[in-house]
Amino acid sequence: MVTLAVNITDEALKVLEWDIDNVQGWLENFVSEKVRRCSDEIVVKEKLSKKNPSEMNITEKLELIKSSNIISAKEKNARKGTFAEQIGMIQ
Protein backbone atom coordinates (compact mmCIF):
# COMPACT_ATOMS: atom_id res chain seq x y z
CA MET A 1 0.00 0.00 0.00
CA VAL A 2 1.18 3.51 -0.83
CA THR A 3 0.54 6.61 1.22
CA LEU A 4 0.07 9.82 -0.74
CA ALA A 5 0.39 13.21 0.91
CA VAL A 6 -0.74 16.66 -0.13
CA ASN A 7 0.89 19.76 1.29
CA ILE A 8 -1.29 22.86 1.40
CA THR A 9 -1.07 26.12 3.25
CA ASP A 10 -3.23 26.87 6.26
CA GLU A 11 -5.07 29.40 4.11
CA ALA A 12 -5.79 26.81 1.41
CA LEU A 13 -7.10 24.40 4.06
CA LYS A 14 -9.34 27.15 5.42
CA VAL A 15 -10.72 27.71 1.92
CA LEU A 16 -11.42 23.99 1.45
CA GLU A 17 -13.05 23.74 4.87
CA TRP A 18 -15.39 26.56 3.87
CA ASP A 19 -16.87 24.18 1.30
CA ILE A 20 -16.00 20.69 2.57
CA ASP A 21 -16.88 19.35 6.02
CA ASN A 22 -14.24 16.57 5.98
CA VAL A 23 -11.34 17.38 3.64
CA GLN A 24 -9.50 14.08 4.29
CA GLY A 25 -12.66 12.07 3.61
CA TRP A 26 -13.34 14.11 0.47
CA LEU A 27 -9.83 13.42 -0.84
CA GLU A 28 -10.14 9.71 -0.11
CA ASN A 29 -13.51 9.63 -1.89
CA PHE A 30 -12.05 11.53 -4.84
CA VAL A 31 -9.24 8.98 -5.22
CA SER A 32 -11.64 6.02 -4.83
CA GLU A 33 -13.92 7.41 -7.53
CA LYS A 34 -10.97 8.03 -9.88
CA VAL A 35 -9.80 4.44 -9.30
CA ARG A 36 -13.29 3.13 -10.07
CA ARG A 37 -13.57 5.14 -13.30
CA CYS A 38 -10.07 4.28 -14.51
CA SER A 39 -10.50 0.59 -13.64
CA ASP A 40 -13.71 0.52 -15.71
CA GLU A 41 -11.86 2.10 -18.63
CA ILE A 42 -8.89 -0.27 -18.32
CA VAL A 43 -11.11 -3.37 -18.22
CA VAL A 44 -12.84 -2.23 -21.41
CA LYS A 45 -9.87 -0.85 -23.38
CA GLU A 46 -7.50 -3.67 -22.46
CA LYS A 47 -10.26 -6.27 -23.01
CA LEU A 48 -9.62 -7.87 -19.64
CA SER A 49 -13.12 -9.30 -19.30
CA LYS A 50 -16.23 -9.97 -21.33
CA LYS A 51 -18.28 -8.68 -18.41
CA ASN A 52 -19.50 -5.11 -18.30
CA PRO A 53 -17.29 -3.35 -15.69
CA SER A 54 -20.39 -1.87 -14.06
CA GLU A 55 -21.45 -5.43 -13.22
CA MET A 56 -18.13 -6.17 -11.49
CA ASN A 57 -17.05 -5.09 -8.04
CA ILE A 58 -13.84 -3.13 -7.59
CA THR A 59 -12.00 -6.15 -6.16
CA GLU A 60 -12.69 -8.18 -9.32
CA LYS A 61 -11.50 -5.36 -11.55
CA LEU A 62 -8.34 -4.76 -9.53
CA GLU A 63 -7.47 -8.47 -9.62
CA LEU A 64 -7.76 -8.48 -13.42
CA ILE A 65 -5.67 -5.33 -13.67
CA LYS A 66 -3.05 -6.68 -11.26
CA SER A 67 -2.44 -9.69 -13.49
CA SER A 68 -2.36 -7.65 -16.74
CA ASN A 69 0.52 -5.88 -18.43
CA ILE A 70 -0.84 -2.35 -18.53
CA ILE A 71 1.61 0.53 -18.52
CA SER A 72 1.33 3.79 -16.63
CA ALA A 73 0.60 7.17 -18.17
CA LYS A 74 4.14 8.18 -17.22
CA GLU A 75 5.56 5.25 -19.21
CA LYS A 76 3.29 6.01 -22.18
CA ASN A 77 4.36 9.64 -22.20
CA ALA A 78 8.04 8.70 -21.99
CA ARG A 79 7.63 6.44 -25.01
CA LYS A 80 5.90 9.19 -26.98
CA GLY A 81 8.52 11.83 -26.24
CA THR A 82 7.72 15.50 -26.13
CA PHE A 83 5.38 17.14 -28.61
CA ALA A 84 8.36 18.89 -30.23
CA GLU A 85 10.05 15.50 -30.67
CA GLN A 86 6.87 14.01 -32.13
CA ILE A 87 6.59 16.65 -34.84
CA GLY A 88 10.31 16.53 -35.62
CA MET A 89 11.29 19.93 -34.27
CA ILE A 90 13.98 18.38 -32.07
CA GLN A 91 15.64 15.02 -31.83
Buried (B, 14 or more C-beta within 10 A) or exposed (E): EEEEEEEEEEEEEEEEEEEEEEBEEEBEEEEEEEBBEEBBEBBEEEEBBEEEBEEBEEEBBBEBBEEEEEEEEEEEEEEEEEEEEEEEEEE
